[in-house]
């Protein structure tokens, strides 16, 4: 038991933690309750199944904090970035993947590793002995979540996360819609035409917003409050903030020209992004929703080009639990009350596939190092990984702690010597400094 690392959860964080620890020479048992015990959002028992978007967001490692996190994970030999590159789909400057092929390959790589074994079945209580990483993600089972609450003596925090619908490509009317990435971004023709765009004029937009607001929504249980993560707001919640909010969010028309009528500027545009390598499925970008299923088909078929759309999956909403990590975890991601237990991924209060995987990679390295008799120093806060770690383990205020994507606001400020920097130069300075610090930490 004591020479084996046990990891609960085979999502992004658990998969990356298992790979990191095993590559450091530590035997790993990866415990995954699926497919015996399913969840609202998962469809398979595969590791690293993507349940919401199929995008790891921007891959720009010079101007974007999440792109920098991609770079750091690649530099550390991370599994998920390797598999993402293998199954990449055209998506402009974003790193989008064929979700099913990606999850299959991650699973096969883990199963093929001589130091990793996978055990199916639900873990319902926090283990007492041995070395463990809990990477159960936003859909931690009720029994285990209750065990965590009992152990920590604190109520788990919660917010509500939403899923966007997926449309069959052959049901989209391409005499109305057109293919184009915003600002024609991308190095290849596939990348420059990675998105399908559905235009709206003012009257269509106003009617769509009215129907959206009137549609029946999923109701919360008594006593639950809807504290949403801003990076994944349901479209109805955005619309409630003002009728024009969506035009400045997921439906913004800038950087796009209607190929059918180039002289007419759309008032709003709905974008769809390829969801698989075959190009048979497209997800509606930014259209997470809490509308009831029957209403979704009626409302979404008001979108020009989607009048006859058929849906491979409708949107949904689920409860997402996470720890008050600044109060409960130390700088090694260990539970202060039970230091044989580490937590990683979204349950720690990082938000997003990439952030979750990065914390899993780090937890796996830290656990393996500790098991071999040497504590691994945290990565410097100047790095994307270190900035996230510092945020969740003390940088954030425990009283107001909420899930957070990686962003340059979490990094120590750049020295402005030499005069005022423009944003582009400032972001490049952040990433240059981070890469140098991360390489030094790796070595």
N, C-alpha and C positions, 0 to 999 in steps of 0.2 A: 504493500500500500504506500509506504513512505517514499519509495523510489519511483513512483508513478504519478504523473500529473493527471488529474481528472478534470474534465471540462464539461460543464452542463450547457448544452445549446449548440446546435450546428449551423447557426446563421453566419452572418458576415464576421462578427467578432470571434465566435467560437472556432470557425474554420481557420481563420488567420492565426489565432492563438495556438491551435494544435500544430499547424505547419511550422510556426516559429520555434516552438518548444522541441518538437521532434527533430528539426534540423540542428538544434543545439545539443542533440544526443540524449534527450530525456524521453522515456516511454510515455505515451499519452493514451488515455481512454477517453473517447469523445462520446458523451451521453446525449442522445437526441430522442425526444419522445415521439416525434413523427416517424412513420405514418400511423403507429398504433393510436396515438393521441393527437388528433388534428387541432387546428386553430381556425378561427373565422377567415383568415386571410390566405393561408397556405393551401396549395393544391397538391403538393407532392411530399415525399419524404427525403428529397434531395438536400444536400448541404448548400448553404448560401443561396437559397431561393429568393428571388427578388419579388416582393409582394406588392410594391407600389409602382414607382417609376422604374424604367429599365436603364436609367441614366446615372452615371457617376459624376455628372455635372462637368464643369469646365476642366479641360486638360491643359490649360495654359499655365505652365509652372513658372512663368516670369511675371505675370500680372495678376494672378488669381490665387487666393489662399488655398482653395481646395485643389487646384492644379499643383500647387507646391506640395500638398499632402500626397498626391499621386506620386510625385517625384521622390519623396522621402520613402514611401512604401516600396517603390521599385529599387531604390538604393539599398534597402534592408532585405531584399530578396523576398518580398511579400508574394503570396500565392495569388491573391485576387487580381492584382494589377496585371500579372502575367496572363491569367485566364481572360481578363477583360480585353487585352490586346489581341488575343487569339480569336475572340468572338465579337470584335468591334463592328458596329454598324455605322453607316454615314449619319452624322448628326451635327454638321457644322463644326464648331469648336468644342462640342461636348463629347464626352466618352460614354456612348451608349452601346449596349450589347444585346445580342440575342439571348434573352434571359434563360430559356430552357437549355440551350446548348452550353451556356456559361455554367449553370448549376450542375449539369451532368459532368462536365469536365472537372470542376472543383471536387465533386464527390469522388470521381474515379482517381484523381491525384491523391486525395486523402486516404482512400482505401488501399491504394498501392504502396503507401509509405510503410516500410518495415517496422517503424516504431509507433504507428498509429493504429488503434483498433476502435471500431465504432460499436457501441452498445445501444440497442433500441429500448425504449421504455422511459416512463416519466419518473423523475426524481421529485419527491413530494416534500422533502424536508432538507434543511441545510445540514450537510454532513458535519460530524463532530471531529473526525480524524483525517489525517492525510493532507495533501496539497490539492486545492481545488480552485478553479476559475468558474465563476457564475456568469455566463454570457447568454442569458435567456432572452434578451431583447425586449421589445415593447409588448410582446404577447406572452410574458411569463405566466405559467399556469397558475390558477387560483390557489391551489394547495401550496405551491412553493412560495408564491407571493405572501401568503398568510404566514408561512414560516419565517420569511425575512422580516415581516412586520413584528412578529413576536420576538425575534432575536434582537432587533435593533431598538425595540421599545418606541418606535416612531411610526406615525402614519406614512405610508408610501405616498409620494406626490403623484399626481396624475394629470394628464391632459388628453385631448381627443385628437386622433390622427385620422386622416381621410384618404381614400383611394380613388384614383381617376379611372374612368371607363376606357375600355379597349374596343375598337371598331374593326370589322373585317374590311380590308382595303377594297375588295371588289364591290362593296356596297356604297362607296363614295362616288359622287357624281363629279367626274373630272372635267365635265364641260363647264362647271361652275368653279370648282377648286383648281388650284395650280400648285406646282412644286417649286419651292424656293426656300433657302435658308435666309434668315434675316441678314440684311446687308450683303447677300451673296457670299457669306462667310464660308471658307473651306478651300483646301488646296486642290481638290478634285471635283469633277462634275457631280459625282455621287454626293459629296459633302455639300456642294452648293445647292443641291436640289433635295436635301435630306428631309424636308418638312413638306407636308401638304397643308395648304392655306385655304380657309373658307372665309370669304369676305362678307361683311355686313354693311348696309347703309344705315343711316340714322333711324329710320322707321323700324327696320328689322332689329336693330340693337335695342331700341326702347321696348319693343314688344317682347324680345327675349328676356330682358331684365324684369319686366313685369311678370312674365310667366314663371321665371326663376323664383321670384319673391313669393308668389302665390302658391307654389307647389308644396304638397305635404312633405314634411321633413321627419327624419328619425328623431324620436323623443328620447331624452335621457331618463334614466331611472331616478326615482325620488332620492333627493340628497346629493345627486351628482351635479357638478357645475362644469360648464364647457370652457375650460382654459385651453385654447388651441395654441399650437406652435405656429408662429407667424410664417415660417417657411413652408407650411403645408396647410394653409387655411382652406376650408371649403369655399367654393365660389359664392355660395349664398351669404356667408359671413362677410366676404369682401364686399359684395353688393350692398349689404346692410350699412356699410360705412359711407355710402354715397353712390348715386346712380352711375357716375363716371369712373368709379374706382377700377372696374375691370378693364376699361380702355387704357388705363395707365399701368395695368398689370399683365395678366396672361393674354389679354385680347388687344394689346397695343398694336396699332397698324404701322408703326415706323419701321423703316428698313425693308419694306415689302412693296412690290409693284404687281398688280393684277395682270397676269399674262394675257388674259382674255380681253380686257379693256384697260390698257396701260394708262390712258389719259384720265381715268376715274380713280381718285384716291379713296380706298375703303375707309369707312368711319371706324370700323373695328375689324379685327381678324382673329379667327380661331385657328390655332395651329395643331396639327397632329404629327407625331413623331413615330418613325418606324419602330416596331416592338420586337420583330424577329428577323432573322437573316433572309428568309424567303420573301419578306416584304408583304406578307398576307395580313398582318395585324398592325394597327396603328393606335397609339394611345393619345387621348386628347390632352394636350399639354396644359398643366395648371388647373385642370377641371376636377380636382378633388371635390367630392360632394357628399352631403348628408340627406339628399332627397331620397324619398322612397323609390324603390325600383320601378314601379309602374309609372311614376311621374317622370323619371329620368328619360325614358324613351320618347315621351311626348315632348318634353322640353328640348332635348338635344336634337330631335328631328326638325326643330325650328331653325337650326343653323343651315344656311345655304350650302348645298353640297351634301348634306347629311339627311335630306328629307326621307330617303329610303334606307338609311343606315341600319345594319344589323350589328349587334353587340356580342363580342366574345366574352366580355365581362362588364358588368355594370359597376358603378362606384359604390363605395360603402364607407362606414365610419366605425372605428373601434377605440376602446379605452387603452391608453398607453401609460404604463406605470414606470417610474424611475425613482432612484434613491436620492435623498438629500446628501449627495456625495461630499460637498465641502465639510459637512459635519461628521460624516460616517467613515470616510476613507482617508488613508494616509497617502503620502507621496508615492508609495509603491502600489497603489490601488488595492491595498489590503483593508479589510474591515477592521477598524481599530479594536473592536471588542473581540474579534476572532481572527487574528492575523494569518491563520492558515487558509483563509478564504479571500480570494481576490474577486473583484467584479470588473467586467469589461463590456464595452459596447453601449447600446442605447440605454440600458438599465442604469448606467452611470450618469445620464443626463447630457451625453453628446447626441447630436441629431444628424442623421444622414447615413447612408451606406458607407461612405468613405471614412467618415469620422469614427463610426462603429468599428470598422475593420482595422483602422489604425490603432485604436485602443486595444483591440484584441491582439494585434501583432506585438504591441508593447507589453501587454500583460503576459503573453507567452514567453517573451524574452526575459522579463523580470522573474517570472516563476522558475524558469529553467536555470537562470543564474543563481537564484537563491538555493535551489535544490542541489546545486553543485558547489555550494559553500561560499559564494561571493555575491554580495548585493550589487545589483546593477544601478548605477547612478541614473536618475531621470534625465531624459534629453533636455538640452538647454531651452529655456523659455523663448529664445529667439527663433526656434524651429516651430513648424506647424504642429508637430506631434507634441512637443514640449509645451507650447502655448495652450493646447487643449487640455493636457494633463494638469497644468498649473491652474487652469480655470476651474476644473471640476474638483480639485483636491485642495482648494483654499483661496483661489483667486476670486471666485464668485461669492457674493453675500448669501449665506445659508438661508437667511430669512426670505429672500426673494428669488431663490434659485429656480431657473427655468431652463429647458433644453436649449442647446446652442450649437449652431453650425460653426465650423472654423471660419475665422475672418481676421483681417489685419488689426482690428480693434483689440484682439486678445494678445497681440505681440507687444513687447517693450517698444516704446517709441524710437523712431530712427533719429539719430543725431542730425540736426539740420545745419550743421556747420557748412559753410560755403554758399549760404543763401537759401532762399525759399525754394522748395522742390515742387514741381508739378506732380499731379497724382500718378502719372505713368512712371516718372522717374522715382517717385517715392515707393511705389509697389515693387519696382525692379530692385531698389535698394533693400527692401524687406526680404525678397526672395534670394538675392545674392548673399546677404548676411546669413540667412537660414541655411542655405546649402553648405556654406563653409562650416557653420557650427554643427550641422548634422553629420557631415563627413568626419569631422573630428570626433564626435561622440561615437560613431560607428567603429572607428579605429581604436 
